[in-house]
């Protein structure tokens, strides 16, 4: 089979100088002939992927993070060419949902097995995405995060802690097949897959093959609630929170007071007051992990354990925490010292 690796040389925080050698050493050469191409600019991966479809490639492999995967996938939707993942981005949300190993050698083994599924993808105002999109606080943070040079989960958490207390929730009108509803919300996420990345499960029950979006509405919460919300996010229990409402839909129209940032697959963009999100069933063929018992259901990891430990450590502090700015800042500083220790 003909395979093409599209590599983003600057995605994530992992150097890729040795990737070509790893690919050559571990790809099944009895099954695949392969080429590697490097992206040079934004949107280039989509152009390369479309060319690969026209040239009859059997599989295109996205080497990078969720942004690179989005670009590659945009060039493959509706075609017979499959997409495989070699995840090496900052969050790797789609790969983690599909149980694709972050280890490059092991993810090449998944490619070698070449077990494919027809998967759903989604659109936000006609822009395709594969993992999640959203508006509100997570889109605001995504915009901030895109402007910093340092990447990774700790830097992301720093942005969350720094900006979280100052962010003002908005009122959103959501229209779906059941009617029209109004919510005052901290954020709204529309999920095709279960997580943002780094095993932060915003939609634990989301499936890429059920023909539905999972809609998550997170209502405003105080600093007293923040550790529990963080724990639920990492522990796949966010849907049990009293601060969170979830439902499924094939299409939603979201209206907000003014234009602002949204994100899709982690990348921010400015959009207007009306946001339409829709699912496109069985629109892309993907190489998946045949050994995964349930796609996207990963076992607890060190991040989840760390959040649980933090929740216990700060329980006494939470019980005595007042709403004064001084106490809130002390809480954030202590939490940040623990996270970066």
BALOBA-1460 file (C-alpha; in Angstrom, 3 decimals):
// residues 341
<rec num="1" residu="x" x="0.000" y="0.000" z="0.000"/>
<rec num="2" residu="x" x="1.076" y="3.564" z="-0.656"/>
<rec num="3" residu="x" x="1.534" y="5.634" z="2.509"/>
<rec num="4" residu="x" x="2.471" y="9.271" z="2.970"/>
<rec num="5" residu="x" x="3.691" y="10.756" z="6.244"/>
<rec num="6" residu="x" x="2.907" y="14.462" z="6.635"/>
<rec num="7" residu="x" x="5.104" y="15.860" z="9.366"/>
<rec num="8" residu="x" x="4.740" y="19.209" z="11.085"/>
<rec num="9" residu="x" x="8.298" y="20.016" z="12.222"/>
<rec num="10" residu="x" x="7.202" y="22.560" z="14.856"/>
<rec num="11" residu="x" x="4.106" y="21.025" z="16.495"/>
<rec num="12" residu="x" x="4.249" y="20.222" z="20.199"/>
<rec num="13" residu="x" x="7.447" y="20.225" z="22.232"/>
<rec num="14" residu="x" x="9.096" y="17.085" z="20.816"/>
<rec num="15" residu="x" x="11.999" y="17.358" z="18.403"/>
<rec num="16" residu="x" x="11.399" y="15.311" z="15.263"/>
<rec num="17" residu="x" x="14.918" y="15.013" z="13.903"/>
<rec num="18" residu="x" x="14.952" y="11.256" z="14.529"/>
<rec num="19" residu="x" x="11.435" y="10.485" z="13.342"/>
<rec num="20" residu="x" x="12.382" y="9.590" z="9.773"/>
<rec num="21" residu="x" x="14.772" y="6.954" z="11.082"/>
<rec num="22" residu="x" x="12.149" y="5.549" z="13.464"/>
<rec num="23" residu="x" x="9.623" y="5.315" z="10.646"/>
<rec num="24" residu="x" x="12.096" y="3.515" z="8.398"/>
<rec num="25" residu="x" x="13.079" y="1.079" z="11.150"/>
<rec num="26" residu="x" x="9.578" y="0.135" z="12.275"/>
<rec num="27" residu="x" x="7.186" y="0.417" z="9.331"/>
<rec num="28" residu="x" x="6.221" y="-2.906" z="7.751"/>
<rec num="29" residu="x" x="7.974" y="-2.624" z="4.384"/>
<rec num="30" residu="x" x="6.318" y="-5.812" z="3.135"/>
<rec num="31" residu="x" x="2.972" y="-4.007" z="3.497"/>
<rec num="32" residu="x" x="3.816" y="-0.344" z="2.835"/>
<rec num="33" residu="x" x="5.887" y="1.794" z="0.544"/>
<rec num="34" residu="x" x="6.180" y="5.248" z="2.039"/>
<rec num="35" residu="x" x="7.220" y="8.842" z="1.573"/>
<rec num="36" residu="x" x="7.649" y="11.698" z="4.044"/>
<rec num="37" residu="x" x="6.715" y="15.320" z="3.398"/>
<rec num="38" residu="x" x="7.175" y="18.270" z="5.744"/>
<rec num="39" residu="x" x="4.728" y="21.133" z="6.154"/>
<rec num="40" residu="x" x="6.010" y="24.633" z="5.489"/>
<rec num="41" residu="x" x="3.095" y="26.873" z="6.480"/>
<rec num="42" residu="x" x="-0.411" y="26.907" z="7.898"/>
<rec num="43" residu="x" x="-2.791" y="24.949" z="5.671"/>
<rec num="44" residu="x" x="0.008" y="23.146" z="3.839"/>
<rec num="45" residu="x" x="-0.903" y="19.753" z="5.337"/>
<rec num="46" residu="x" x="-4.391" y="20.009" z="3.818"/>
<rec num="47" residu="x" x="-2.921" y="20.712" z="0.390"/>
<rec num="48" residu="x" x="-0.535" y="17.763" z="0.650"/>
<rec num="49" residu="x" x="-3.302" y="15.414" z="1.849"/>
<rec num="50" residu="x" x="-5.561" y="16.365" z="-1.076"/>
<rec num="51" residu="x" x="-2.729" y="15.707" z="-3.510"/>
<rec num="52" residu="x" x="-2.213" y="12.291" z="-1.879"/>
<rec num="53" residu="x" x="-5.882" y="11.428" z="-2.466"/>
<rec num="54" residu="x" x="-5.582" y="12.412" z="-6.115"/>
<rec num="55" residu="x" x="-2.437" y="10.307" z="-6.461"/>
<rec num="56" residu="x" x="-4.142" y="7.214" z="-5.043"/>
<rec num="57" residu="x" x="-2.449" y="6.885" z="-1.664"/>
<rec num="58" residu="x" x="-4.022" y="4.286" z="0.617"/>
<rec num="59" residu="x" x="-3.157" y="6.062" z="3.863"/>
<rec num="60" residu="x" x="-1.904" y="9.457" z="4.940"/>
<rec num="61" residu="x" x="-0.220" y="9.629" z="8.354"/>
<rec num="62" residu="x" x="-0.497" y="12.867" z="10.343"/>
<rec num="63" residu="x" x="2.688" y="13.374" z="12.369"/>
<rec num="64" residu="x" x="2.024" y="16.146" z="14.872"/>
<rec num="65" residu="x" x="-0.662" y="17.364" z="17.250"/>
<rec num="66" residu="x" x="-4.385" y="17.942" z="16.954"/>
<rec num="67" residu="x" x="-3.855" y="21.003" z="14.746"/>
<rec num="68" residu="x" x="-1.809" y="19.003" z="12.234"/>
<rec num="69" residu="x" x="-4.354" y="16.175" z="12.398"/>
<rec num="70" residu="x" x="-7.111" y="18.680" z="11.665"/>
<rec num="71" residu="x" x="-5.313" y="19.960" z="8.574"/>
<rec num="72" residu="x" x="-4.579" y="16.463" z="7.272"/>
<rec num="73" residu="x" x="-8.121" y="15.291" z="7.984"/>
<rec num="74" residu="x" x="-9.586" y="18.277" z="6.112"/>
<rec num="75" residu="x" x="-7.811" y="17.026" z="3.007"/>
<rec num="76" residu="x" x="-9.096" y="13.459" z="3.393"/>
<rec num="77" residu="x" x="-12.789" y="13.769" z="4.355"/>
<rec num="78" residu="x" x="-15.090" y="12.031" z="1.909"/>
<rec num="79" residu="x" x="-12.247" y="10.100" z="0.264"/>
<rec num="80" residu="x" x="-11.179" y="6.447" z="0.296"/>
<rec num="81" residu="x" x="-7.764" y="7.383" z="1.695"/>
<rec num="82" residu="x" x="-7.420" y="6.515" z="5.385"/>
<rec num="83" residu="x" x="-5.844" y="8.759" z="8.015"/>
<rec num="84" residu="x" x="-3.435" y="7.374" z="10.602"/>
<rec num="85" residu="x" x="-1.897" y="9.213" z="13.554"/>
<rec num="86" residu="x" x="1.631" y="9.505" z="14.914"/>
<rec num="87" residu="x" x="0.819" y="11.830" z="17.825"/>
<rec num="88" residu="x" x="3.503" y="14.228" z="19.023"/>
<rec num="89" residu="x" x="1.651" y="17.426" z="19.869"/>
<rec num="90" residu="x" x="0.979" y="19.257" z="23.117"/>
<rec num="91" residu="x" x="-2.296" y="17.530" z="24.047"/>
<rec num="92" residu="x" x="-2.926" y="14.732" z="21.529"/>
<rec num="93" residu="x" x="-6.639" y="14.638" z="22.304"/>
<rec num="94" residu="x" x="-7.802" y="12.661" z="19.270"/>
<rec num="95" residu="x" x="-5.014" y="10.090" z="19.539"/>
<rec num="96" residu="x" x="-5.714" y="9.546" z="23.222"/>
<rec num="97" residu="x" x="-9.436" y="9.119" z="22.519"/>
<rec num="98" residu="x" x="-8.614" y="6.458" z="19.923"/>
<rec num="99" residu="x" x="-6.042" y="4.784" z="22.212"/>
<rec num="100" residu="x" x="-3.213" y="5.508" z="19.780"/>
<rec num="101" residu="x" x="0.045" y="5.311" z="21.793"/>
<rec num="102" residu="x" x="2.044" y="8.512" z="22.190"/>
<rec num="103" residu="x" x="5.172" y="6.375" z="21.785"/>
<rec num="104" residu="x" x="6.100" y="6.689" z="18.103"/>
<rec num="105" residu="x" x="7.307" y="3.118" z="17.691"/>
<rec num="106" residu="x" x="4.075" y="1.762" z="19.156"/>
<rec num="107" residu="x" x="1.907" y="4.067" z="17.055"/>
<rec num="108" residu="x" x="3.718" y="2.798" z="13.946"/>
<rec num="109" residu="x" x="2.731" y="-0.720" z="15.044"/>
<rec num="110" residu="x" x="-0.923" y="0.434" z="14.988"/>
<rec num="111" residu="x" x="-0.366" y="1.651" z="11.422"/>
<rec num="112" residu="x" x="1.202" y="-1.679" z="10.474"/>
<rec num="113" residu="x" x="-1.892" y="-3.536" z="11.703"/>
<rec num="114" residu="x" x="-4.005" y="-1.224" z="9.498"/>
<rec num="115" residu="x" x="-7.344" y="-1.730" z="11.210"/>
<rec num="116" residu="x" x="-9.701" y="0.979" z="9.899"/>
<rec num="117" residu="x" x="-13.097" y="2.413" z="10.885"/>
<rec num="118" residu="x" x="-15.439" y="4.896" z="9.247"/>
<rec num="119" residu="x" x="-15.610" y="7.767" z="11.739"/>
<rec num="120" residu="x" x="-17.721" y="10.883" z="12.209"/>
<rec num="121" residu="x" x="-16.279" y="14.337" z="11.877"/>
<rec num="122" residu="x" x="-17.976" y="17.655" z="12.628"/>
<rec num="123" residu="x" x="-18.134" y="21.231" z="11.404"/>
<rec num="124" residu="x" x="-18.266" y="24.577" z="13.171"/>
<rec num="125" residu="x" x="-19.552" y="27.243" z="10.777"/>
<rec num="126" residu="x" x="-18.441" y="24.887" z="7.975"/>
<rec num="127" residu="x" x="-14.887" y="24.464" z="9.377"/>
<rec num="128" residu="x" x="-14.226" y="20.710" z="9.855"/>
<rec num="129" residu="x" x="-13.004" y="19.390" z="13.198"/>
<rec num="130" residu="x" x="-12.460" y="15.900" z="14.559"/>
<rec num="131" residu="x" x="-12.061" y="16.145" z="18.332"/>
<rec num="132" residu="x" x="-13.746" y="19.113" z="20.051"/>
<rec num="133" residu="x" x="-14.794" y="22.689" z="19.462"/>
<rec num="134" residu="x" x="-15.941" y="25.249" z="21.953"/>
<rec num="135" residu="x" x="-16.583" y="28.802" z="22.984"/>
<rec num="136" residu="x" x="-16.317" y="30.612" z="26.251"/>
<rec num="137" residu="x" x="-13.428" y="30.222" z="28.670"/>
<rec num="138" residu="x" x="-11.673" y="27.327" z="26.914"/>
<rec num="139" residu="x" x="-11.671" y="29.251" z="23.621"/>
<rec num="140" residu="x" x="-10.363" y="32.323" z="25.443"/>
<rec num="141" residu="x" x="-7.535" y="30.259" z="26.982"/>
<rec num="142" residu="x" x="-6.823" y="28.573" z="23.641"/>
<rec num="143" residu="x" x="-6.345" y="32.023" z="22.131"/>
<rec num="144" residu="x" x="-4.003" y="33.045" z="24.976"/>
<rec num="145" residu="x" x="-2.102" y="29.735" z="24.781"/>
<rec num="146" residu="x" x="-1.493" y="30.155" z="21.051"/>
<rec num="147" residu="x" x="0.418" y="33.360" z="21.766"/>
<rec num="148" residu="x" x="3.004" y="31.816" z="24.110"/>
<rec num="149" residu="x" x="6.193" y="30.090" z="22.969"/>
<rec num="150" residu="x" x="6.356" y="27.449" z="25.698"/>
<rec num="151" residu="x" x="3.911" y="24.562" z="25.248"/>
<rec num="152" residu="x" x="2.664" y="21.640" z="27.309"/>
<rec num="153" residu="x" x="0.116" y="20.913" z="30.058"/>
<rec num="154" residu="x" x="1.850" y="22.894" z="32.787"/>
<rec num="155" residu="x" x="1.969" y="26.054" z="30.692"/>
<rec num="156" residu="x" x="-1.686" y="25.516" z="29.832"/>
<rec num="157" residu="x" x="-2.527" y="25.201" z="33.528"/>
<rec num="158" residu="x" x="-0.609" y="28.407" z="34.246"/>
<rec num="159" residu="x" x="-2.807" y="30.262" z="31.744"/>
<rec num="160" residu="x" x="-5.944" y="28.752" z="33.282"/>
<rec num="161" residu="x" x="-4.961" y="29.797" z="36.810"/>
<rec num="162" residu="x" x="-3.874" y="33.260" z="35.721"/>
<rec num="163" residu="x" x="-6.984" y="34.103" z="33.724"/>
<rec num="164" residu="x" x="-9.685" y="31.967" z="35.338"/>
<rec num="165" residu="x" x="-10.801" y="34.290" z="38.106"/>
<rec num="166" residu="x" x="-11.119" y="37.280" z="35.807"/>
<rec num="167" residu="x" x="-13.197" y="35.610" z="33.103"/>
<rec num="168" residu="x" x="-16.851" y="36.668" z="32.998"/>
<rec num="169" residu="x" x="-19.470" y="34.040" z="31.968"/>
<rec num="170" residu="x" x="-21.867" y="34.932" z="29.153"/>
<rec num="171" residu="x" x="-25.467" y="34.065" z="28.363"/>
<rec num="172" residu="x" x="-25.884" y="31.740" z="25.380"/>
<rec num="173" residu="x" x="-28.986" y="30.691" z="23.451"/>
<rec num="174" residu="x" x="-28.743" y="27.092" z="22.189"/>
<rec num="175" residu="x" x="-31.150" y="25.755" z="19.591"/>
<rec num="176" residu="x" x="-31.265" y="22.043" z="18.749"/>
<rec num="177" residu="x" x="-33.787" y="19.423" z="17.636"/>
<rec num="178" residu="x" x="-35.634" y="19.659" z="20.969"/>
<rec num="179" residu="x" x="-36.123" y="23.421" z="21.061"/>
<rec num="180" residu="x" x="-34.395" y="26.588" z="22.284"/>
<rec num="181" residu="x" x="-32.699" y="26.965" z="25.668"/>
<rec num="182" residu="x" x="-30.878" y="29.788" z="27.461"/>
<rec num="183" residu="x" x="-27.798" y="29.193" z="29.618"/>
<rec num="184" residu="x" x="-25.426" y="31.404" z="31.553"/>
<rec num="185" residu="x" x="-22.219" y="29.486" z="30.995"/>
<rec num="186" residu="x" x="-18.506" y="29.501" z="31.687"/>
<rec num="187" residu="x" x="-17.963" y="27.492" z="28.535"/>
<rec num="188" residu="x" x="-19.787" y="25.403" z="25.946"/>
<rec num="189" residu="x" x="-18.036" y="22.481" z="24.282"/>
<rec num="190" residu="x" x="-19.279" y="20.419" z="21.345"/>
<rec num="191" residu="x" x="-17.440" y="17.103" z="21.364"/>
<rec num="192" residu="x" x="-16.960" y="14.425" z="18.749"/>
<rec num="193" residu="x" x="-14.291" y="12.747" z="20.892"/>
<rec num="194" residu="x" x="-14.020" y="12.455" z="24.649"/>
<rec num="195" residu="x" x="-11.233" y="14.822" z="25.627"/>
<rec num="196" residu="x" x="-9.380" y="18.069" z="25.057"/>
<rec num="197" residu="x" x="-6.017" y="16.330" z="25.359"/>
<rec num="198" residu="x" x="-3.648" y="15.303" z="28.173"/>
<rec num="199" residu="x" x="-6.479" y="13.054" z="29.421"/>
<rec num="200" residu="x" x="-8.754" y="15.975" z="30.336"/>
<rec num="201" residu="x" x="-12.134" y="14.332" z="29.676"/>
<rec num="202" residu="x" x="-14.637" y="17.042" z="28.824"/>
<rec num="203" residu="x" x="-17.075" y="14.496" z="27.310"/>
<rec num="204" residu="x" x="-16.345" y="11.016" z="28.715"/>
<rec num="205" residu="x" x="-19.245" y="9.373" z="26.860"/>
<rec num="206" residu="x" x="-18.521" y="10.882" z="23.436"/>
<rec num="207" residu="x" x="-18.199" y="8.537" z="20.481"/>
<rec num="208" residu="x" x="-16.882" y="9.152" z="16.987"/>
<rec num="209" residu="x" x="-19.263" y="6.599" z="15.502"/>
<rec num="210" residu="x" x="-22.673" y="7.335" z="17.053"/>
<rec num="211" residu="x" x="-23.762" y="10.146" z="14.711"/>
<rec num="212" residu="x" x="-24.146" y="12.643" z="17.564"/>
<rec num="213" residu="x" x="-22.345" y="15.570" z="19.137"/>
<rec num="214" residu="x" x="-21.960" y="15.627" z="22.906"/>
<rec num="215" residu="x" x="-22.802" y="19.140" z="24.122"/>
<rec num="216" residu="x" x="-21.333" y="20.223" z="27.453"/>
<rec num="217" residu="x" x="-22.531" y="23.389" z="29.188"/>
<rec num="218" residu="x" x="-20.416" y="24.347" z="32.202"/>
<rec num="219" residu="x" x="-22.206" y="26.827" z="34.420"/>
<rec num="220" residu="x" x="-20.347" y="29.445" z="36.485"/>
<rec num="221" residu="x" x="-18.516" y="28.108" z="39.535"/>
<rec num="222" residu="x" x="-16.455" y="29.607" z="42.360"/>
<rec num="223" residu="x" x="-12.847" y="29.040" z="43.334"/>
<rec num="224" residu="x" x="-14.174" y="26.693" z="46.016"/>
<rec num="225" residu="x" x="-15.521" y="24.427" z="43.262"/>
<rec num="226" residu="x" x="-12.426" y="24.581" z="41.026"/>
<rec num="227" residu="x" x="-10.461" y="21.612" z="42.493"/>
<rec num="228" residu="x" x="-13.501" y="19.328" z="42.273"/>
<rec num="229" residu="x" x="-14.200" y="20.402" z="38.683"/>
<rec num="230" residu="x" x="-10.532" y="19.724" z="37.825"/>
<rec num="231" residu="x" x="-10.707" y="16.311" z="39.463"/>
<rec num="232" residu="x" x="-13.904" y="15.429" z="37.593"/>
<rec num="233" residu="x" x="-12.314" y="16.539" z="34.314"/>
<rec num="234" residu="x" x="-9.386" y="14.178" z="34.802"/>
<rec num="235" residu="x" x="-11.399" y="11.351" z="36.345"/>
<rec num="236" residu="x" x="-14.111" y="11.052" z="33.647"/>
<rec num="237" residu="x" x="-16.802" y="12.139" z="36.115"/>
<rec num="238" residu="x" x="-17.534" y="15.663" z="34.867"/>
<rec num="239" residu="x" x="-21.060" y="14.676" z="33.843"/>
<rec num="240" residu="x" x="-21.938" y="14.058" z="37.500"/>
<rec num="241" residu="x" x="-21.144" y="17.637" z="38.512"/>
<rec num="242" residu="x" x="-24.040" y="19.911" z="39.426"/>
<rec num="243" residu="x" x="-22.238" y="22.661" z="37.499"/>
<rec num="244" residu="x" x="-22.363" y="20.753" z="34.198"/>
<rec num="245" residu="x" x="-25.245" y="20.005" z="31.837"/>
<rec num="246" residu="x" x="-24.799" y="17.550" z="28.963"/>
<rec num="247" residu="x" x="-26.951" y="16.425" z="26.059"/>
<rec num="248" residu="x" x="-26.569" y="14.960" z="22.586"/>
<rec num="249" residu="x" x="-27.580" y="16.510" z="19.260"/>
<rec num="250" residu="x" x="-26.902" y="16.160" z="15.564"/>
<rec num="251" residu="x" x="-26.776" y="19.929" z="15.090"/>
<rec num="252" residu="x" x="-26.858" y="22.981" z="17.341"/>
<rec num="253" residu="x" x="-27.085" y="26.709" z="16.722"/>
<rec num="254" residu="x" x="-25.466" y="28.791" z="19.470"/>
<rec num="255" residu="x" x="-26.102" y="32.518" z="19.774"/>
<rec num="256" residu="x" x="-23.999" y="34.783" z="21.993"/>
<rec num="257" residu="x" x="-23.994" y="38.513" z="22.777"/>
<rec num="258" residu="x" x="-20.966" y="39.406" z="20.642"/>
<rec num="259" residu="x" x="-18.301" y="37.950" z="18.388"/>
<rec num="260" residu="x" x="-15.226" y="36.436" z="19.977"/>
<rec num="261" residu="x" x="-12.864" y="33.461" z="19.998"/>
<rec num="262" residu="x" x="-13.855" y="29.868" z="19.400"/>
<rec num="263" residu="x" x="-11.547" y="26.880" z="19.130"/>
<rec num="264" residu="x" x="-11.686" y="23.716" z="17.096"/>
<rec num="265" residu="x" x="-9.195" y="20.924" z="17.695"/>
<rec num="266" residu="x" x="-7.337" y="23.293" z="19.983"/>
<rec num="267" residu="x" x="-6.744" y="26.082" z="17.479"/>
<rec num="268" residu="x" x="-8.438" y="29.453" z="18.131"/>
<rec num="269" residu="x" x="-10.244" y="31.625" z="15.602"/>
<rec num="270" residu="x" x="-12.546" y="34.647" z="15.867"/>
<rec num="271" residu="x" x="-16.167" y="34.006" z="14.846"/>
<rec num="272" residu="x" x="-19.391" y="35.988" z="14.956"/>
<rec num="273" residu="x" x="-22.436" y="35.921" z="17.206"/>
<rec num="274" residu="x" x="-23.978" y="32.788" z="15.637"/>
<rec num="275" residu="x" x="-22.175" y="29.461" z="15.771"/>
<rec num="276" residu="x" x="-23.563" y="26.380" z="13.995"/>
<rec num="277" residu="x" x="-22.075" y="23.007" z="14.854"/>
<rec num="278" residu="x" x="-23.068" y="19.793" z="13.074"/>
<rec num="279" residu="x" x="-21.957" y="16.160" z="12.876"/>
<rec num="280" residu="x" x="-21.082" y="14.484" z="9.562"/>
<rec num="281" residu="x" x="-21.586" y="10.761" z="9.921"/>
<rec num="282" residu="x" x="-18.995" y="8.252" z="8.669"/>
<rec num="283" residu="x" x="-17.180" y="11.032" z="6.848"/>
<rec num="284" residu="x" x="-13.565" y="9.962" z="7.309"/>
<rec num="285" residu="x" x="-11.767" y="6.631" z="7.313"/>
<rec num="286" residu="x" x="-9.274" y="6.263" z="10.176"/>
<rec num="287" residu="x" x="-6.683" y="3.744" z="11.323"/>
<rec num="288" residu="x" x="-7.597" y="2.706" z="14.885"/>
<rec num="289" residu="x" x="-6.187" y="0.559" z="17.665"/>
<rec num="290" residu="x" x="-7.712" y="-2.883" z="17.217"/>
<rec num="291" residu="x" x="-6.503" y="-3.947" z="20.668"/>
<rec num="292" residu="x" x="-8.455" y="-1.206" z="22.473"/>
<rec num="293" residu="x" x="-11.422" y="-2.775" z="24.247"/>
<rec num="294" residu="x" x="-13.382" y="0.458" z="24.007"/>
<rec num="295" residu="x" x="-12.074" y="3.319" z="21.883"/>
<rec num="296" residu="x" x="-11.202" y="6.320" z="23.981"/>
<rec num="297" residu="x" x="-11.546" y="4.584" z="27.350"/>
<rec num="298" residu="x" x="-8.067" y="4.878" z="28.861"/>
<rec num="299" residu="x" x="-6.923" y="3.755" z="32.282"/>
<rec num="300" residu="x" x="-6.188" y="6.262" z="35.072"/>
<rec num="301" residu="x" x="-2.772" y="7.858" z="34.734"/>
<rec num="302" residu="x" x="-0.311" y="9.931" z="36.711"/>
<rec num="303" residu="x" x="-2.117" y="13.171" z="35.861"/>
<rec num="304" residu="x" x="-5.380" y="11.852" z="37.301"/>
<rec num="305" residu="x" x="-3.552" y="10.657" z="40.424"/>
<rec num="306" residu="x" x="-1.879" y="14.041" z="40.816"/>
<rec num="307" residu="x" x="-5.213" y="15.867" z="40.612"/>
<rec num="308" residu="x" x="-6.697" y="13.519" z="43.198"/>
<rec num="309" residu="x" x="-3.761" y="14.181" z="45.502"/>
<rec num="310" residu="x" x="-4.130" y="17.937" z="45.025"/>
<rec num="311" residu="x" x="-7.829" y="17.743" z="45.838"/>
<rec num="312" residu="x" x="-7.061" y="16.010" z="49.122"/>
<rec num="313" residu="x" x="-4.218" y="18.371" z="49.960"/>
<rec num="314" residu="x" x="-6.388" y="21.443" z="49.466"/>
<rec num="315" residu="x" x="-9.601" y="20.194" z="51.070"/>
<rec num="316" residu="x" x="-8.806" y="21.867" z="54.398"/>
<rec num="317" residu="x" x="-7.806" y="25.060" z="52.643"/>
<rec num="318" residu="x" x="-11.017" y="25.052" z="50.619"/>
<rec num="319" residu="x" x="-13.185" y="24.782" z="53.708"/>
<rec num="320" residu="x" x="-11.688" y="27.978" z="55.106"/>
<rec num="321" residu="x" x="-11.215" y="29.902" z="51.874"/>
<rec num="322" residu="x" x="-13.009" y="33.232" z="51.702"/>
<rec num="323" residu="x" x="-13.824" y="35.182" z="48.581"/>
<rec num="324" residu="x" x="-11.310" y="37.948" z="49.170"/>
<rec num="325" residu="x" x="-8.774" y="38.535" z="46.414"/>
<rec num="326" residu="x" x="-5.892" y="37.935" z="48.782"/>
<rec num="327" residu="x" x="-7.023" y="34.451" z="49.775"/>
<rec num="328" residu="x" x="-7.865" y="33.493" z="46.192"/>
<rec num="329" residu="x" x="-4.425" y="34.574" z="44.994"/>
<rec num="330" residu="x" x="-2.761" y="32.598" z="47.780"/>
<rec num="331" residu="x" x="-4.754" y="29.531" z="46.747"/>
<rec num="332" residu="x" x="-3.676" y="29.876" z="43.109"/>
<rec num="333" residu="x" x="-0.022" y="30.406" z="43.992"/>
<rec num="334" residu="x" x="0.079" y="27.377" z="46.251"/>
<rec num="335" residu="x" x="-1.694" y="25.225" z="43.669"/>
<rec num="336" residu="x" x="0.709" y="26.356" z="40.956"/>
<rec num="337" residu="x" x="3.770" y="25.585" z="43.108"/>
<rec num="338" residu="x" x="2.470" y="22.051" z="43.608"/>
<rec num="339" residu="x" x="1.758" y="21.532" z="39.908"/>
<rec num="340" residu="x" x="5.211" y="22.691" z="38.800"/>
<rec num="341" residu="x" x="7.197" y="21.093" z="41.581"/>
